[in-house]
Each structure stands twice: as C-alpha cells, then as structure tokens.
Amino acid sequence: MDYGKVVRPQVASMNPYTPGTTVSQAKTKYGLSSVVKLSSNENPLGTSPLAAAAVAAVDDLNIYVDDDHLELRRRLAEPYGLGVEHVLVGHGSNDVVRTLFSAFVAPGDEVVVADPTFSLFPKDAVLFGGVPVKVPLRDGVHDLDAMRAAVTARTRMVVVVDPNNPTSTRVERDAFARFAQALPDGVILMLDQAYREYMPPGSVEGTDWVKERPATIVLRTHSKLYGLAALRFGYALGDPELLSYAQRVRIPFGVSRPAEVAALAALDDHDFVRRSLDTNEAGKAMLYPALADLGLHVYASAANFLAVAVPGTANDAYEAMLRRGIVTRSGDALGMPGRLRITIGTAEQNALVVAALRSLVAAAA
Ligand SMILES: Cc1ncc(COP(=O)(O)O)c(C=O)c1O
C-alpha cells in the first residue's frame, strides 16, 4: 500500500520534530555513567518543590478536571491586569500554538517568521496549508524592519520569539513598539515569550501589547522557570474575542489535574523562582568571561541558554561534548551552524562546560 496517497501532502513532505539527545541515549552511546543534560533549556535546579508536592497530593484521577480552569486562568491573568477570558490554556505552549494555528491559519495564508527560530512555527504553518515566509536574523536578532517589509495582503500572522530560540537574543523594546504599531490590523502578532521571566529589565512585556494592539497573542510556559517541562503546561494571553475562536477548537481536558495543581502551586513558589533566576544570573556571570577567555563568541542571552560559537562544525563540537558527558544541541540541526546551544546550568555543570570547551579549543589550535 502506498500510504503517500492517503496522507495529506503537507504531512507527507514533513520531517518529525527531532528532540535533543536523552540522558539514556548519551549514556548508551559512549558508555558514560553520568551525563549532564543541557540541551533543552530545562531548569537545572529541578522542579518547583511546591508544584511537586501539589502533584503528589492529587487524587480524583478518575474524575475529569474542571476544564474551565478558572482559578488558574485568573492567577495567570491578574498580574497583568487581564481577566480569565484573556487566557487560553494547553498541554504545553506547543499545544497552544497548534490550537491557535488551527483556528487562524488557512491554506495560502502567509506566516512571517524569523530564520532561524523555534521550528514549530514554520512547521505548524505548513500543517494548516499556510506558507512560512522566513526572514533571516540580523546579527542573531529578529530583523523587525525586514519582517515588517515581508508582510503582504496574504499575511495572516507574524511570529516574534522573544527571546529567540536558538539564539537567546531579545528584540529592543522601542524597535518592537514601532514594529507592532506598523503592523496592519488584520495581522495576528504572535509573541512567544517562553523565557520571559529570565529577561533583563527593559525587555518587551508582551502583555502590554495585548492591551495596546488587539490581534496580539503572547505565549508563556511553565516548562522553563518552574521546572515543569514533563508535566506540560503552557498558555496564551490575548484578546478575549480573538481567543474565543481558539477556545472552540482546543482539545477538551487538554490540561490534566496534576498539571493544573502544579501550575497553580508553582506561581506561589517565590523561593524556587528566586533561586532559579539567581542561578541563571550567576551562570551568565561565570560563563561570559570564561567564553571570552577562550575566544568563543556568544550572543548576549536574555534567556537561560547560550548560543556559543565553536571551532569546527557544530556537529563535531556537539559530539566531542557528548563524549565528555555533556548533552548540548548542535546548531547544525537548528539553522545555526557553527554554534552550540547550551542551557545555563548549575555552577558545577557550567564548570564542566567550560572545561569541555577549553579542550575543544585546544584540540582545534
Ligand atoms: C521559544 C520556545 N517556545 C516554546 C517552547 C516549548 O514550550 P512548552 O514546553 O510549553 O511546549 C520552547 C522550548 O524549548 C521554546 O524554546
């Protein structure tokens, strides 16, 4: 049977998402007993203890969750002066993106994205018959002027990932304001701020734009700062009327009770948040000068990871790091040749990274 005939053409030509190497894959490949995973920008301190305790206390697994998630949505919206109806929840922000694209992207619609950026966006555009219009970064940063210039009468959506994955860079607040104001009304501005909490003061606050510009949608997640990547919880903040269309097509009960209670508890875990942000800042303070010492360029990071230029190819550097028990992401797979994407870890993990990079540099000399 030629299944090529039964599958939609958009899917037939698609590659599966390739996640980073897992710890057990790395151990098996090089016979390692201990492996440090710095490939998916997870929280190196683990999970919010309050969230973990809330999950452990969950019962009623036989009963469907109250799918309105009113308390959680209220808590997520409140800090920004928004309401329950401004929040669309999902099984991770990836799921929310899928829901939003299914509601808004029709065949032939153009979706303007940066290149490289988080691969889900061009992929979901294609899935719904849309056309990704890729605009190269300029010096590792979204080229907002070029993205604005790429908008045509067929543009349905413009996606800004801030900070951008894989480069870790952010856009300037003033440049973003000019860009957002210049976008035509009918164009949805999708702002993925998965790493918002790590950003330095003076960064774009997406929710300001939800209030300022109606067709603006901000994406957030509990996968990073709150250490809940495995549990899956993410959400969008946007205009209630616009989001009401996406609410119609979201998967019912897509946020489980464990995810709901953990997401709520994590919001109260100020101690874990503080320690996580402090660890990240301390990591940057140690890594920037160490990388400069090694002569390795790194973009200024507004997130919890670094995009580090390496000698030789990214794939070779990735493999050399892996042999030493450090899992990173090769920029070759992410549209960022010549660089590794490395999560900022604990002090101990960061020291291992520097030592491994030092031997890479020495081997290349
Ligand atoms: C820019 C960006 N958005 C979204 C996600 C994934 O979020 P979630 O785990 O909520 O689906 C990631 C994860 O790496 C990311 O880098």
The ligand as a MOL file (V3000), in Angstrom:
LIG
                    3D

  0  0  0     0  0            999 V3000
M  V30 BEGIN CTAB
M  V30 COUNTS 16 16 0 0 0
M  V30 BEGIN ATOM
M  V30 1 C 10.6980 29.5030 22.1490 0
M  V30 2 C 10.0650 28.3130 22.7790 0
M  V30 3 N 8.7300 28.2400 22.8420 0
M  V30 4 C 8.1270 27.1760 23.3940 0
M  V30 5 C 8.8600 26.1270 23.9050 0
M  V30 6 C 8.1940 24.8860 24.4250 0
M  V30 7 O 7.3030 25.1420 25.3880 0
M  V30 8 P 6.3480 24.0410 26.0100 0
M  V30 9 O 7.1900 23.0790 26.7600 0
M  V30 10 O 5.4710 24.8720 26.8680 0
M  V30 11 O 5.5530 23.3690 24.9150 0
M  V30 12 C 10.2320 26.1700 23.8810 0
M  V30 13 C 11.0070 25.0250 24.4190 0
M  V30 14 O 12.1300 24.8120 24.1760 0
M  V30 15 C 10.8500 27.2920 23.2920 0
M  V30 16 O 12.1760 27.3500 23.2170 0
M  V30 END ATOM
M  V30 BEGIN BOND
M  V30 1 1 1 2
M  V30 2 1 2 3
M  V30 3 2 2 15
M  V30 4 2 3 4
M  V30 5 1 4 5
M  V30 6 1 5 6
M  V30 7 2 5 12
M  V30 8 1 6 7
M  V30 9 1 7 8
M  V30 10 2 8 9
M  V30 11 1 8 10
M  V30 12 1 8 11
M  V30 13 1 12 13
M  V30 14 1 12 15
M  V30 15 2 13 14
M  V30 16 1 15 16
M  V30 END BOND
M  V30 END CTAB
M  END
